[in-house]
Structure formats: structure tokens, C-alpha cells
Amino acid sequence: MNAPVTTLDPRFSDATAIATTWDATRRDLDAAELFWISTVRPDGRPSVSPLVAVWLDDALHFCTGSEEQKAVNLRGNQHVVLTTGCNTWEGGLDVIVEGVAVRQTDPDVLERLAEAWRHKWDGRWRYEVQDGEFREVDGQHTALVFSVAPTKVLAFGKGTFSQTRHMFA
């Protein structure tokens, strides 16, 4: 992935604010344990739900059951927004990732992602790769895996308030 074009939007930033670097934004994406995904239902209504995701190979990756609302929505519209951050006013960074969710079925990629899930959550999320999907090691549930290479990332700094835009070609 090429480095994004990073700009500070002074309309929504304190006079002393500086743009959040892509490295700092990426560290927050990598460390985040919980994201909120926004998808669009077939009738055009929005749908939002929490999920876990991993940052790997310059993309966010998440999984979902094939009949969960997220998966149903993605069959008709692959555009998504993933959001993470904290609910405090005086500090932290809120990050919004926009992109297209692409289904991952390559066994090598899925194996690397399964390892990333195990590593990030100290073994609490454990998947095996089977037939282009994740299967829970200790259960019967399967999950489709999606990757979102960002087209735009917004980083909202708090305390000293800033709005940074990272745009990808």
C-alpha cells in the first residue's frame, strides 16, 4: 500500500492541532479490539453492529456468519464503514475506515488471518480454515471472512481536537 495523502481539516480542528500521522492512525487500528461496522440493508436502511477485526497487510479484516445481517447486506452492497475509538471527550483517537468489503477465500490468506486473530486475543478467538471459511475450533459455527482496504480514513483527535483525512489512491 502506498502512503496516503494526509491532510488536516482546519474547519474542524483546534488552531494548534496538527494532522494525526498515518503511522499513529495505523497503530490505533492495529491495537483496537472492537469496531462498529455500518452496512446498507437491501431496502436502503443502514445497519450497524459491533465486531472484532484485525489489521493485517494494509487492510482491516472481519468475519461474520453467512446469514447474519452484515453478510446479507454485503451481498447487495459491499461498501462499508468501520469505526473504532473511545467514548471519552478529552483524549484518545476515533478512527473511521471507508472501503469495500471483499470476501477472502484464499487458504493461505485465511491461515494468516486465523493466526492474527489468535495472536491478537491471546487465543480467545480461534479459527480453523475449511472450505474458504473460518470454522470455530471448539464449535460448529462457520464464518465468512472479509477484507477492507481503505479508500479513506478519518482520524478524530480529542483533547486538542483535530480532524485528519488519509486518502488512498
C-alpha positions in Angstrom: 0.0 0.0 0.0 1.3 3.4 -0.9 1.3 6.0 1.9 -1.9 8.0 1.9 -2.2 11.7 1.3 -2.8 13.1 4.7 -4.4 16.5 5.4 -5.7 18.3 8.5 -9.2 19.9 8.1 -8.8 23.2 9.8 -12.6 23.7 9.8 -13.0 21.0 12.4 -9.7 21.3 14.2 -8.3 23.5 17.0 -6.0 26.3 15.9 -3.0 24.5 17.4 -3.9 21.0 16.1 -1.6 19.0 13.8 -2.6 16.2 11.5 -2.5 12.7 13.0 0.2 10.8 11.2 -0.7 7.7 9.2 1.6 5.7 11.4 -0.2 6.8 14.6 -3.6 6.1 13.0 -2.4 2.7 11.8 -1.2 1.8 15.3 -4.7 2.6 16.7 -6.3 0.4 14.0 -3.9 -2.4 14.9 -4.5 -2.1 18.6 -8.3 -1.7 18.6 -10.2 -4.6 20.0 -13.7 -3.5 18.9 -15.1 -1.9 15.8 -18.6 -0.9 14.7 -19.4 -1.8 11.1 -22.0 0.1 9.1 -23.6 -1.6 6.1 -26.7 -0.9 4.0 -29.7 -3.2 4.0 -31.3 -4.3 0.8 -34.1 -1.7 1.3 -31.6 1.1 1.8 -31.8 1.4 5.6 -28.4 1.5 7.5 -27.3 -1.3 9.8 -24.7 -1.0 12.5 -23.2 -3.7 14.7 -20.1 -4.3 16.8 -17.4 -6.8 15.7 -13.8 -7.7 16.2 -11.3 -7.1 13.4 -7.6 -7.4 12.7 -5.4 -5.0 10.8 -3.0 -7.0 8.5 -1.4 -6.3 5.2 -2.7 -2.8 5.0 -6.4 -3.8 5.4 -9.0 -4.4 8.1 -10.4 -7.9 8.2 -13.6 -9.1 9.9 -15.7 -12.2 9.9 -19.4 -12.9 10.1 -21.9 -15.8 9.8 -23.3 -16.2 6.3 -26.8 -15.4 7.5 -26.0 -12.6 9.8 -27.4 -9.2 8.8 -23.9 -7.9 7.8 -23.4 -10.8 5.3 -26.9 -10.4 3.9 -26.3 -6.7 3.4 -22.9 -7.3 1.8 -24.4 -9.5 -0.9 -26.1 -6.4 -2.2 -23.7 -3.6 -1.3 -20.1 -4.1 -0.4 -19.4 -0.5 0.7 -18.8 -0.4 4.4 -17.6 2.0 7.2 -15.7 0.6 10.2 -15.4 2.8 13.3 -13.3 2.4 16.4 -12.2 4.7 19.2 -13.3 5.6 22.7 -16.2 7.4 24.2 -14.3 10.0 26.1 -14.2 13.7 25.2 -10.8 14.9 26.5 -8.5 12.3 25.0 -8.0 9.5 22.5 -8.4 9.0 18.8 -11.6 7.9 17.0 -10.9 6.3 13.6 -13.3 5.8 10.7 -12.3 3.5 7.8 -14.3 3.6 4.5 -13.9 0.9 1.8 -15.2 -2.1 0.0 -15.6 -5.4 1.8 -14.1 -8.2 -0.3 -14.6 -11.8 0.6 -11.4 -13.7 1.4 -11.3 -17.4 0.4 -7.6 -18.0 -0.3 -6.5 -20.7 2.2 -3.1 -19.1 2.7 -4.5 -15.7 3.4 -7.2 -17.2 5.7 -4.5 -19.2 7.7 -2.6 -15.9 8.2 -5.7 -14.2 9.4 -6.7 -17.0 11.7 -3.2 -16.7 13.3 -3.7 -12.9 13.6 -7.0 -13.5 15.4 -5.4 -16.0 17.8 -2.4 -13.7 18.5 -4.4 -10.5 19.0 -6.8 -12.0 21.5 -4.4 -14.4 23.3 -6.1 -17.5 21.8 -9.6 -16.5 22.8 -10.7 -16.3 19.1 -9.6 -19.5 17.5 -10.4 -20.5 13.9 -9.5 -23.3 11.5 -9.7 -22.7 7.8 -12.1 -25.0 6.0 -13.7 -24.6 2.5 -12.8 -20.9 2.2 -14.3 -20.0 5.6 -13.4 -19.9 9.3 -14.7 -22.6 11.5 -14.6 -22.2 15.3 -12.1 -24.7 16.7 -14.4 -25.6 19.6 -17.7 -25.2 17.9 -19.8 -25.8 14.9 -20.1 -22.2 13.7 -18.6 -21.1 10.4 -17.8 -17.5 9.3 -17.2 -15.7 6.1 -14.1 -13.5 6.1 -13.9 -10.1 4.5 -11.1 -7.6 3.9 -11.5 -3.9 3.6 -8.6 -2.0 2.0 -9.2 1.6 3.0 -10.1 4.2 0.4 -10.4 6.9 3.1 -9.6 7.0 6.8 -10.6 9.8 9.1 -8.9 10.3 12.4 -10.5 12.5 15.1 -8.1 13.6 17.8 -9.6 14.6 21.1 -8.3 16.9 23.8 -6.6 19.0 21.2 -9.3 18.5 18.6 -8.3 17.6 15.1 -9.8 16.0 12.0 -7.3 14.3 9.8 -8.1 12.7 6.4 -5.9 10.0 5.0 -6.8 9.4 1.3 -5.6 6.4 -0.7 -5.2 6.3 -4.5 
